Amino acid sequence: MNENITPYQSETATKKEQVAEMFNNISGTYDFLNHFLSLGIDILWRKKAIKELKSVKPRIMLDVATGTGDFAFEAIKILQPEKIIGVDISEGMLGVARKKILERNLQDTFSVHIGDSEKLLFDDNHFDAITVAYGVRNYENLEKGLSDMLRVLKPGGKIVILEFSKPQHFPIKQTYNFYFKHITPFFGRLFSKDAKAYTYLPESVAAFPDGKSFTTLMEKVGFKQTKHVSLTFGISAIYTGIK
């Protein structure tokens, strides 16, 4: 699902390889552009998503598609777990995360590793909670990725997924589409070394099965008590499920 939407339309590289290359290219400006292009609202979205786990009080957590680690750092502040492991396919993004871990002196709590979301190198029933922020739309095989996250989650464990969605109502829908298709790529080209990355962003969001379609897929692979919470007029959404 969604495997045909790729950053570079390469005939030889897989979506996974192209996504890794893209994030390697933009890793140096990723955090700045995230906050700049979202007017800082992404920080509030992360806080709200992490608070979905407060009742679970997870001790051992997995942050998939951890990127530069912002979602995991928020989890550490709010939830104070014993351990968070972050995995990502981009070494460039992980390099930024490692610097931030050292700056915050969190080496004993947070570690990051190269990892494939569809082939997680962890035992079954290992984590109390799993988080993913703005990563699932980049999966090569979304159903397979969700299934593998379910596998490594403990029975009764909770997953929290934060992802862009598509507003449905006038005038937010029209404003959002214009911003994503024109403003975002313009500033992406201006500040990033990879102009295509910020053209791929709206394409990947448009192709992502958001809302009820996504919770239905979560239920198909085995998640229970799924929930979808819309954020900021439907620009983003939080999805949760229990194993």
C-alpha positions in Angstrom: 0.0 0.0 0.0 1.3 3.5 -0.9 4.4 1.8 -2.4 4.0 3.6 -5.7 4.4 7.1 -4.2 8.2 7.5 -4.0 10.5 10.5 -3.6 12.5 10.1 -6.8 10.5 7.8 -9.1 13.6 5.6 -9.6 13.2 2.5 -11.6 15.9 0.7 -9.8 15.7 1.7 -6.1 12.8 0.6 -3.8 10.6 3.0 -2.0 12.5 2.1 1.2 15.9 2.9 -0.4 14.5 6.2 -1.8 13.0 7.3 1.5 16.3 6.6 3.3 18.2 8.6 0.7 15.7 11.5 1.0 16.0 11.7 4.8 19.8 11.4 4.6 19.7 14.4 2.3 17.4 16.6 4.5 18.6 15.5 7.9 20.5 18.7 8.6 17.5 21.0 8.1 14.7 18.6 9.1 14.0 19.9 12.6 14.1 23.6 11.5 11.8 23.0 8.5 9.4 20.9 10.6 8.8 23.7 13.1 9.0 26.5 10.5 6.5 25.0 8.1 4.0 23.9 10.8 4.4 27.3 12.6 5.4 25.3 15.7 2.1 23.4 15.9 3.9 20.1 15.4 5.4 20.4 18.9 1.9 20.7 20.4 0.7 17.7 18.3 3.6 15.6 19.7 2.8 16.5 23.3 -0.9 15.6 22.8 0.0 12.3 21.2 2.4 11.2 23.9 -0.2 12.0 26.6 -2.3 9.2 25.1 0.2 6.9 26.9 0.0 8.4 30.4 -2.5 5.9 31.6 -0.4 3.0 30.4 2.8 4.2 32.2 5.1 2.3 29.8 8.6 1.4 31.1 10.1 0.0 27.8 9.2 1.8 24.6 10.0 1.6 20.9 9.9 4.7 18.7 9.7 3.6 15.1 10.9 6.0 12.3 12.4 7.9 15.2 14.2 10.4 12.8 16.0 13.0 14.9 14.3 11.7 18.0 11.8 14.5 18.9 8.9 12.2 19.6 11.1 10.1 21.9 12.4 13.1 23.7 8.8 14.3 24.3 8.0 10.8 25.7 10.9 10.9 28.1 9.8 14.3 29.4 6.1 13.3 29.9 6.2 9.6 30.6 9.7 9.1 32.2 10.2 5.5 30.9 13.1 3.4 31.9 14.2 2.8 28.3 13.3 4.0 24.8 14.8 2.4 21.7 14.5 4.4 18.4 14.8 2.8 15.0 15.1 4.5 11.6 16.3 3.6 8.1 18.2 6.9 7.7 21.7 7.1 9.2 21.7 10.8 8.5 18.7 11.4 10.8 20.0 9.1 13.4 23.3 11.1 13.5 21.3 14.2 14.4 19.4 12.1 17.1 22.7 10.8 18.6 24.0 14.4 19.0 20.8 15.5 20.7 21.0 12.4 23.1 24.5 13.4 24.1 23.6 17.1 24.5 20.7 16.0 26.9 22.8 13.4 28.6 20.2 10.7 27.9 22.4 7.9 26.8 21.2 5.6 29.6 17.5 6.1 28.6 17.4 6.6 24.8 19.4 4.7 22.2 18.9 4.7 18.4 19.7 2.2 15.7 19.3 1.6 12.0 16.2 -0.5 11.6 13.5 -1.5 9.2 9.9 -0.9 10.3 8.8 -4.0 8.5 11.5 -6.3 9.9 11.9 -5.2 13.5 14.9 -7.0 15.2 13.2 -7.5 18.5 11.5 -10.5 20.2 7.8 -10.9 20.3 5.8 -9.2 23.1 8.8 -7.0 24.1 7.6 -3.4 24.4 5.0 -1.8 26.7 4.3 0.9 24.1 5.2 1.9 20.5 5.2 5.3 19.0 5.5 6.5 15.4 5.4 10.2 14.3 5.0 11.0 10.7 6.5 7.7 9.6 3.8 5.3 8.6 3.0 7.0 5.3 6.6 6.3 4.2 6.3 2.5 4.8 6.8 0.4 1.7 4.2 -2.1 2.9 2.0 -0.4 5.5 0.1 -3.6 6.5 3.4 -5.5 7.0 4.8 -2.6 9.1 1.7 -2.5 11.3 1.8 -6.3 11.7 5.4 -6.3 12.8 4.8 -3.5 15.3 1.9 -5.5 16.7 4.2 -8.6 17.0 6.8 -6.8 19.2 4.2 -5.1 21.4 3.3 -6.8 24.7 -0.3 -8.0 25.2 -2.2 -5.1 26.6 0.5 -2.7 25.2 -0.5 0.4 23.3 0.6 2.0 20.0 0.3 5.7 19.3 0.7 6.9 15.7 0.9 10.6 14.7 0.4 11.3 11.1 -0.7 14.0 8.6 -4.2 13.7 7.3 -6.4 15.4 4.8 -8.9 18.2 5.9 -12.3 17.7 4.4 -14.1 21.0 5.0 -14.0 24.4 3.2 -12.0 26.6 3.5 -9.4 24.6 5.5 -9.2 21.9 2.8 -8.4 24.4 0.0 -6.0 26.4 2.1 -4.2 23.3 3.2 -3.9 21.9 -0.3 -2.4 25.2 -1.6 0.0 25.4 1.3 1.2 21.8 1.0 1.5 21.9 -2.8 3.1 25.3 -3.3 4.4 26.9 0.0 5.9 23.8 1.5 7.9 22.8 -1.7 9.1 26.4 -2.1 10.6 26.6 1.4 11.8 23.1 1.1 13.8 24.0 -2.0 15.0 27.2 -0.3 16.4 25.6 2.9 16.9 22.0 2.0 19.5 20.3 -0.2 16.7 18.1 -1.7 13.9 19.9 -3.5 12.0 16.7 -4.3 11.6 15.8 -0.6 9.1 18.5 0.0 7.2 17.7 -3.2 7.0 14.1 -2.1 5.5 15.2 1.3 2.1 16.3 -0.1 2.1 13.4 -2.5 2.6 10.9 0.3 0.0 12.5 2.5 -2.5 12.5 -0.4 -1.9 8.8 -1.0 -2.1 7.8 2.7 -5.3 6.0 3.8 -6.2 8.3 6.7 -9.1 8.4 9.2 -11.4 5.4 9.3 -9.5 3.7 6.5 -6.4 3.6 8.7 -8.1 2.4 11.8 -9.8 -0.3 9.7 -6.3 -1.5 8.6 -5.1 -1.4 12.2 -8.0 -3.7 13.2 -7.3 -6.0 10.2 -3.8 -6.8 11.4 -5.0 -7.3 15.0 -5.1 -4.1 16.9 -8.1 -3.6 19.2 -9.8 -0.6 20.7 -8.6 1.6 17.8 -9.2 5.3 18.0 -8.7 8.3 15.7 -8.4 11.8 17.0 -8.4 14.7 14.5 -6.0 17.6 15.2 -6.1 21.3 14.0 -9.1 21.1 11.6 -8.0 17.7 10.3 -4.4 18.6 9.3 -3.0 15.9 11.5 -4.3 12.9 13.4 -3.5 10.6 16.3 -4.3 6.9 16.0 -4.2 4.5 18.9 -4.7 0.8 19.4 -4.2 -2.0 21.9 -2.7 -5.4 21.5 
